[in-house]
Amino acid sequence: MKILHTADWHLGKRLDNFSRLEEQIEVMNEIISIADEQNVDLVLVAGDLFDAFHPSTEAIDLFYKTVKRLAKNGKRPVIAIAGNHDSPSFIDAPDPLARECGIILIGYPNQKVQEYALENFRITKSEKGFLEIQLNSSPMPVRILHTPYANEIRLKQFLGENREDELNAVLAENWKNLADTYCDDKGVNLLMAHLYMNKRGGEILEEPEGEKPIKIGNADMIYSDAIPPQIQYTALGHLHGFRNIGTVEKPVIYSSSPLCYSFSEAGQKKYVSLISVDENRNLSFEKVELKSGKPLHRKTFSNLESALNWLSENQNALVELTLESDTFLKAEDRKALYQTHQGIIHLIPKVKNQNQGSEDVQEINLNKDRRELFRDYFKSKNGGQEPNEEIMNLFNEILNA
């Protein structure tokens, strides 16, 4: 049996004002190709399907076309849960129609999936927060504990009566009860969730830059030791870099986003996780690198010529460009940069040696010409740098207005 785990698609996401839709179409096609070439039996999408509660028409169209192709028109089950960027009601809405295509959409925690059957698989057991799938291609049932994203209050409403309990304890108890009831050694036992989870005693993982943070505080941290021992693989969504916060024997995997979505991810490789289970229930996984999408670069240059040369040689990249200079960036220099490269997302001018060497208060001669007073003021605020001709011309326009 082979299972593909992917997450954090963020369909419809932009990088500042730059659309990523064409890249997302390309990487969705790549994920579909991997699933087909590897003859995958089941696909898990662990949340953040869209980037917004109210996604664009183009993003919605891409999502449904992608999951339909992944499901091979009902021949292969696809299970997708809501993340913190998704509207759970919006994710749930098309479920009756999606089920007929082999797509199981789960918006809320503790949701019960309807039992039903298609030609190649059937949902044989279902409980709040749990489902069991029997594939025709395998004698082993697949048991999945599923927890879409919810905030602390909603999770406790769904999962526990005592709202004073720590969130980690609430989740641990709920998962344990489900695992003890349904997860024996005759099937494949998985947990699928969109949560901010850390390893107890390990480093605290950073949430992605530009992400809606879901860390609540140390008292409500969720740790991997809440996962029941019966679970063989945990498929997580939320962090955008590939990580295993479990062990080789019991992986707890953030599969990564399919594209770099912020400049803090510049240089990151992106993956899907491919899980293999043999006839004895022995489970292993490998990360499969995704090649699609434009690379993101954070670059700093000390002169215009070097910046222009690099930009000319890296036309396919998206760039956050910092240009250090002795004076302020001129309009013609800015124009030259943007004409050389269409993928400059942020241009950050940085004037060298802005630190003033003295904190001495100087007497101001108000009898000076206004232009000279402005020049002195400008230098005092910018580390002794003289205003360039363009800035002085703008000041003269103001004086003459």
N, C-alpha and C positions, 0 to 999 in steps of 0.2 A: 504494500500500500504506500502511496505517495501523497503527501499533503503539502500544499503551498500556503505559506503565511506571508501576508503583506499588510501594510497599514499606512495611515497618514498620507493619503492621496492628495488631500486639500485641493480638490478640483475647483477651478475658478480662481485660484490664488494669483495675485499679482505681486511683482517685486517693485515697490513704489508704484509708478504708473505704467510699468512694463508688463504686458500680458505674457503669461506662460502657457497659454492654451495650446499652441502648436507643439510645444515640448511635451505637454501632458498627453496629447493625442499619441505622440511618438512613443512615450514610455509605457502607456497603457497597451499599445500594440506589442511592445517588447514583453511585457508581463504575460499577455495572452500567448505569445509564441513560446515562452518558457514552459507554461502550463501544458501546452499541446505537445511540445517536443519531449518533455519529461513524462508524458502520459499520466499526469496528475489525476488522482481520484477525487480530491476534495480541496476546495479553496477557502481560506479564512482571511477576512479583511477586518482588521482590528481597530476600526474607528477612524474619525476625522476623514470621512468620505468626501465631504465638501469643506470649503474654507469658511463658509458663512451659513448662518441659520436660513437665509433666503438666497440660495445660490442662483446664479444666472441661468438663463435658458440653455446656453452653450454647455455649462458645467453639468446640468441635469441630463442633457442629451448624451454627453460623453459618458457619464456614469452608467446609465441604463444600457447603452450600447456595449460598454465594456463588460459589465457583469453578465449580460445575456450571452456574449461570446465566450466568456469564461465558463459559463454553465452549459455551453454547447447545446442550447435550446432544450434544457431539461435533462440532459444525459449525465451531467456532473454537478453535484450540489455546491453552491456558493453560499457561505454564511457571512453576512456583513453586519457589524454592530455600530451603534452611534458613538461618536467621540465628543469631546467638549466643544468642538466647532459646529457640531451637527444639531439640528432640531430633532429631538426624538419623535415628535409627532409627524414631522415631514418624512422621516425615514420609515416609520411604520405604515404610513398611508397606503402605499401601493402593494402591501404584503400579500393580499389575497390573489392578485394577478401575478405578482412576482413568483409566488410558490409554484404556479403552473409551469414556470420557466426554470424551475430548479433553484430559485434564488430565495434565501431565507433572510429577511430583514428584521433586525431586533433593535428597537429604539430605546426601551426603558429597562432598567435593572429589574430583576425578578419577574421578567415577562415569560409567559408560557406560550410556546410555539405549538400550533395546531398539529396533531398527528395526521399524516397523509402519506400517500404513496405515488411515485411515478415509475416509469418503466425500469430505470436503473438503480433506484434506491427508495428507501422509505424511512419515515420518522417513526420508530417503533415505541419510544417512550418519551414523555415530555412532562416536565414539572416546572414550576416557577424557577427560572435561572438555570434550567438544565434541559438538555435534549440528547437523545440517542439516535444515531443514524445507522442503518444497516445497508451497506453497499452490496449489490449483486456480485461485484467482482471480488469480494473478500468475505471469509467466514467470521471475521472479527468485527463486532459492532464498534462504532466510535462514539464515546461518551464525551459531551462537551458541557462544562460549566461555563456559562456566559454572563458577563457583567459589563454592559455598556456603561459609558461615563454617566455619572450624576454627581452633583455637588454633595457636600457632607449632609445637609439637611434631608435632601431627597433620598440619599442612600439609606440613611437611618429610618426614614419613613417606610421604605420598601423592605428593608432587611431586618429591622430590629425595633422592639417596643421601647427599650431603654435608651433614650437619646443622650444620656450622660455617658454611655460607654464609649471608649475610644473606637474610632473608625476601624482601625486594624483588627480589634477584637470582634467587632460586628461582622466584618467580612470573613474573618477566620472561622467564626462559628457557623455562618451560613454555608460557606464552602465545605466545611467538615461534615455538616449534616447531609449535604447532597452527595458528597463523595462516599461517605459511609453507607448511604442507602443504595447508590446506583453503581459505584465504580469498583468492581471486583477484578480479578486477574484474567478474566476471559475476554476482555475487550481492550481497546486503546482509549486511554483516559487523558483528556486535554482540558485546560483552562484557557478561556479567551476573555480578555478584558482590556478596557481603555482606562488606564489608571497611571498615576505617578507613583511608581514603586521603586524602593531602594533595597539594598541588601543590608541587613542589620550589622552594624559594626564596620561597614564598608564606606567608601567615599559617597558623599551626597551628590547625586548626579544633577547636572545643570539642565534646567528646562530650556527648550530652544528659544533663541532670540527672536522676538516678534511674535511668539506664541502667546495665547491666552494662558496665563499660569494657573495650574490647578493645585499647587502646593498650598495647603491650608495652614500649616504650622507643625512644629515638631510633635506636639501632642497628638496630632491626627495623621502622622506619617503612616504610610502603608509599607510593610516590609514583606520580603519574599518568604519569610518563615510562616506567614499566614497560609501559604499554599499547602493543601493536604498532601500527605505522603503518597497517596494513590496516583497523583497527577504525574504523568510522564513528560509532558511538555506544556509550557505556558506561553501562549501567543499574546504579546502585549502591543499596544499602540500608545503613542504620545511623544516619546523621545524620538528625534529625527536621525540619530546615529545608531548603527547596529551595535547592540550590546547583549551579552549574556550575563545576567546578574544571578544566575543559578549555578549549576555545575554541569560538567560534561554528561553525567548520567541523568540529571534532571534539569534540562535547560529551561531558563526563564528569559525569553528572547524579546527584545525590541528589534523588529526587523528593519527599521529605518524608513524614512520617507523615500519615495521614488526619485525625487529631484532635490537639489539644494535649494531651500526656500528662503534663506537669509544669508548675509555675508559672514555670519558666525559659522556657517557650514561650508565656507569656501574651502575647496580641496578635499572635502569628504567624499569617499566612495559610497555608493548607495546599493542596496541589496534587496532581494527577497530571500526568505528562508525556505529551504526545501527539506521536508521531513520524510524519512523513510522508516517503515516498520516492517520487520520480517514476520514469518509465520509463527515465531515464538514470542511475539510482542516486543522484541528488542527494537529500541528506537534510536535513531541517529539523525543528525541534521547537517546540512551544509549551507553556507551562504552563497548565493548566486549573484554576481555583480551585474548591475544594470549599467548600460553604456549610453543610454539616451540622455538628451538634455544638454544645455549649454553649461560650460564650466563657469563657476563664480570665482572672481579674483579680487583680493584687496591688495592694491599696489600703491607704493609710495615712490615718488621720483623727486630728485633735487634740481632737475632742470627740464625745460620744455622739450628739448630735442630728444632726450632719452624717453620721455613719456610718449611722444609722437611715434618714435621708432617701435616701441613695444606695442602700442595700439595698432599700428599698421600690420604687425606680424601676428596679432591675436584677435582677428576680426570676429570669431565665433563666440567670444566670451562675453559675460556680463561683468561690469567692472565698478568697483568703488575705488576711485582714483584720488589720492592725496598728492598735491603738487607743492613742494616746498620751494620758496624763493626768497630773495632778499627784499623784495618789494611786493606790492599787491598785484594780483593777477589782472592783466589788462584785458579789455574786451576782445581785442583781436586774437589774444592767446586762447581765451576761452572758446572763441569761435573756431579756431584751428583744431582744438581738441575734439569738439563735437562733430566737425566735418570729417575728421579722420576716422571716427568710430561711432557707430550707431547704438552701441550697447553700454554707454556710460550712464550708470544709474545714479551715482552720487559723485559730484566733483567737489573736493574739499581743498580750498586754497589754504596754505599754512605759511605764514611769514616767519622766517628764521629769526632767532635772537630777540624774541619779544620781551624777555625779562629785563626790566630796568636795573641798572647797576646801582642806583641810588634811590633812597626813599626821601631825600631832602625835599622840603616844601620850598618852592620857588615863588618869589614875588611876581605878581602879574601886573604888567603895565597896560592899563586899559586905554591909554592914549595911542597905542599902536594901531596901525591899519587893521581892519577886520580880517583881511586875508592872512596877515601875519599872526593875528590872534588864533585864527582857525588852524594855521599851520603848527603853532606851538601846542595847541590843544590836541591835535591829531598825533603829534609826536609823543606827547605825554601818555596817551592811551595805547600806543602801539610800539612800545619799546624803543623809542627814538627813531622809528622809521619815518621818512619824509613821505607826505602824500604825493602820489604820482600825478601826472598832468591831467589824466582823466578825472580824478577826484577833484582837483582844483578847478577844472572847467565846470563841473557840476555845482561846486560851491559858488562860482561866479554867476552861474545862471540863477541860483537862488537869490543872490544879492541884487541881481538886476531885475528880478520878477516884480 
